Amino acid sequence: MIMRFTKMHALGNDFILIDTRNSTVDNPEELSRRLCRRRFGVGADQMLLLSESTTADFRMQIFNADGSEVEMCGNGIRCLAKYIWDRGLSTKNILNIETLAGIIKPERAGDMVKVDMGEPVLEGRKIPVNLDGTVTDYPLEIEDRTFHITCVSMGNPHAVIFVDNVRDFPVSYYGAKIETHSMFPRRTNVEFIEVINPQEIRMRVWERGSGETLACGTGASASAVACMIKNLTNRKITVHLEGGDLYIEWANDNHVYMTGPAEEVFEGEIKI
């Protein structure tokens, strides 16, 4: 069987997008593991499936490189929206996309895409974290270090850690250990951030099921919320990631808005 796909990226966070509106994908977990393998497959951080929805304009499913399905991906939904608009699948300037995290609304913003990421969840058990109440600066011991984590859900779980110099921090080593810590019943994404000034932060991310990636939209949103909870930044900031910048605002309606680019790389066919 020959399957068509589109390779896309948002700030270097890359995706294999498959339009399944007129087809089906058997065993998407295994397909994602196969296609996302770099050098042995197409290569990507995640696989996105676009399909019809009975409750929204379209539906998006997200599978990590390890085959696990996740609730939401901020960079992925910008790529999905660009794919829809570029192919004339919808003329709406604001789309309603069904995800496991609920209905997410990407919007045209000039050459970029603005996404209403919804309201952040700060209650530990709902993130989920095995702690009650809000989780701010909670001490988590990992081998020789104690990290003070602030936890936020943006439809998926995040543990945000403040460091002095994020560029030199061993993200891959500690990110992998924190992701699978018993405190997180569904594992967690881990953000290591450095506050530059009240308008800017620098961030690196270890994504659950994918490893360190060049950008993470939900992670940038969660990191911004963590900064604002701790009164370290303004309510509208620029997040500098390894792949480029995202613009995050935690607005008066309690919704987080993320704005950033999305790019198509190429189309292809693969035998499955």
C-alpha positions in Angstrom: 0.0 0.0 0.0 1.3 3.5 -0.9 0.6 6.3 1.6 0.9 10.0 0.9 2.2 12.3 3.6 3.3 15.9 4.1 6.4 16.8 6.0 5.9 20.0 8.0 7.7 21.8 10.8 7.1 24.7 13.3 10.3 26.2 14.5 12.1 22.9 13.8 9.6 20.8 15.7 8.8 18.5 12.8 5.8 16.4 11.8 4.6 13.8 9.4 1.0 14.8 8.5 -1.3 12.2 7.0 -4.7 13.2 5.7 -7.0 10.3 6.6 -10.3 12.0 5.7 -10.8 9.5 2.8 -8.7 6.6 4.1 -7.9 4.7 7.3 -4.6 4.1 9.2 -4.3 0.7 10.8 -2.2 0.6 14.0 -1.2 4.3 14.0 1.1 3.6 17.0 3.3 1.3 15.1 3.2 3.5 12.0 4.4 6.5 14.0 7.3 4.5 15.4 8.3 3.4 11.9 7.9 6.7 10.0 9.3 9.0 12.7 12.6 7.1 13.0 15.4 9.4 11.7 17.6 7.8 9.0 15.5 4.7 8.9 12.1 6.4 8.2 10.9 9.8 7.1 12.0 11.2 10.4 10.0 13.4 12.7 9.2 14.3 16.3 5.5 13.3 15.9 2.9 12.0 13.4 -0.3 14.0 12.9 -3.5 12.5 11.6 -6.1 14.8 10.0 -9.7 13.4 9.9 -13.3 14.5 9.8 -15.0 15.4 13.1 -18.6 15.2 14.2 -18.1 18.0 16.8 -15.7 20.4 15.0 -14.3 21.4 11.6 -11.7 18.7 11.7 -10.0 16.3 14.1 -6.3 16.0 14.9 -4.6 12.9 16.5 -1.0 13.2 17.6 1.4 10.3 18.0 4.9 10.6 19.4 8.0 9.1 17.9 7.7 6.3 20.4 4.1 5.5 19.3 2.3 7.0 22.3 -0.8 9.1 21.6 -0.9 12.5 23.3 -3.6 15.0 24.0 -2.4 18.2 22.3 0.5 19.8 20.4 0.7 23.5 19.9 3.3 23.4 17.1 1.4 20.5 15.5 -1.9 22.3 15.4 -0.4 25.3 13.7 1.0 23.0 11.0 -2.4 21.3 10.7 -4.1 24.6 10.2 -1.7 25.7 7.6 -2.2 22.4 5.7 -6.0 23.0 5.8 -5.8 26.6 4.6 -3.1 26.0 1.9 -5.3 23.3 0.3 -8.5 25.2 0.5 -10.1 22.7 2.8 -11.7 25.6 4.8 -12.1 29.3 4.2 -12.7 30.0 7.9 -10.2 32.3 9.5 -10.7 30.6 12.8 -10.8 26.8 12.8 -12.3 24.5 15.4 -10.1 21.4 15.7 -11.1 18.4 17.8 -8.3 17.0 20.0 -8.0 14.8 23.0 -7.6 18.1 25.0 -10.9 19.5 23.7 -11.7 21.9 20.9 -8.7 24.1 20.0 -9.0 27.2 17.8 -6.1 28.2 15.5 -6.6 31.5 13.8 -4.9 33.3 10.8 -2.4 35.9 12.0 -0.7 37.3 8.9 2.0 34.9 8.0 1.7 33.2 11.3 -0.9 31.2 13.2 -2.4 32.3 16.5 -3.9 29.5 18.7 -6.3 29.8 21.6 -4.7 27.2 23.9 -7.5 27.4 26.4 -7.2 27.9 30.2 -4.2 26.5 32.0 -4.8 23.8 34.6 -3.0 24.3 37.9 -4.6 21.7 40.2 -2.1 18.9 40.7 -4.3 15.9 40.3 -5.9 17.3 37.2 -2.5 17.9 35.4 -1.9 15.0 36.4 0.7 15.1 39.2 0.5 12.9 42.3 0.1 16.0 44.5 -2.8 18.0 45.8 -3.3 21.7 45.1 -1.1 23.9 43.0 2.4 22.7 42.4 4.8 25.6 42.6 8.5 25.2 43.3 8.0 21.7 44.6 11.3 20.1 45.5 12.0 17.0 43.3 15.1 15.0 44.0 16.8 13.4 40.9 20.0 11.7 41.8 22.5 14.4 42.9 20.2 17.4 42.4 17.0 18.9 43.7 14.8 20.6 41.1 12.0 23.0 42.1 9.2 22.2 39.7 6.1 24.2 38.8 3.5 22.1 37.1 0.9 23.2 34.5 -1.4 21.4 32.1 -2.1 23.0 28.7 -4.1 20.0 27.7 -1.0 17.9 28.4 1.2 17.8 31.5 4.3 20.0 32.0 6.9 20.3 34.7 8.7 23.7 34.4 12.2 24.1 36.0 14.1 27.4 36.2 17.8 27.3 35.6 20.6 30.0 35.5 22.0 29.0 32.1 19.7 26.9 29.9 22.1 26.7 27.0 24.6 24.6 28.9 22.1 22.6 30.9 22.1 18.7 30.4 18.5 18.6 29.2 18.6 15.1 27.8 20.0 13.5 30.9 17.7 15.0 33.5 14.7 15.4 31.1 14.5 11.7 30.6 14.6 10.9 34.3 12.0 13.5 35.2 9.6 12.5 32.4 9.2 9.0 33.8 9.3 9.9 37.5 6.6 8.2 39.6 5.2 11.6 40.5 3.7 11.8 37.0 1.1 9.1 36.3 1.0 9.8 32.6 4.7 10.9 32.4 5.4 14.6 31.7 6.9 17.1 29.4 9.8 18.9 31.0 10.8 22.5 30.3 14.0 24.1 31.4 13.8 27.9 31.3 16.0 30.9 31.9 14.3 34.3 32.6 16.1 37.0 30.6 13.9 39.9 31.5 10.1 40.6 32.1 9.4 40.3 28.4 11.6 37.4 27.4 12.5 33.9 28.5 14.8 31.2 26.9 13.6 27.6 26.9 14.7 24.1 26.1 12.3 21.2 26.2 12.3 17.5 26.8 9.1 16.2 25.2 7.3 13.1 26.6 7.8 10.3 24.1 10.0 12.3 21.7 13.0 13.5 23.6 14.6 16.9 23.2 13.0 18.9 20.4 13.7 22.3 19.0 10.3 23.8 20.0 7.1 22.9 21.9 4.0 25.1 21.8 2.3 23.7 24.8 5.6 23.8 26.6 6.2 27.5 25.8 2.6 28.2 27.0 3.1 26.3 30.2 6.5 27.9 30.8 5.0 31.4 30.3 2.2 30.6 32.8 4.8 29.3 35.4 6.7 32.6 35.0 3.6 34.7 35.4 2.4 32.7 38.5 5.8 33.5 40.1 5.6 37.2 39.0 8.8 36.9 37.0 7.5 38.2 33.7 4.7 40.3 32.2 1.5 38.6 30.9 2.7 38.8 27.3 6.2 37.5 26.5 8.5 36.2 23.8 9.8 32.6 24.3 13.1 31.9 22.7 13.4 28.3 21.7 16.2 26.4 20.0 14.2 26.6 16.7 13.0 30.2 16.9 10.5 32.4 18.8 6.9 32.0 20.0 4.8 34.8 21.4 2.7 33.9 24.4 0.0 35.9 26.1 -2.0 34.9 29.2 -5.0 37.2 28.6 -7.7 38.6 30.9 -10.1 35.9 29.9 -7.7 33.4 31.5 -6.9 31.8 28.1 -3.4 31.4 26.8 -2.7 32.6 23.3 0.2 31.3 21.3 1.4 32.8 18.0 4.1 31.4 15.7 5.0 30.2 12.3 4.3 26.9 10.5 6.0 25.6 7.3 5.5 22.9 4.8 8.7 21.1 3.8 7.7 18.6 1.2 5.1 16.0 0.1 5.9 12.4 -0.4 4.8 8.8 -0.8 5.9 5.8 1.2 5.1 2.1 1.0 3.6 0.7 4.2 
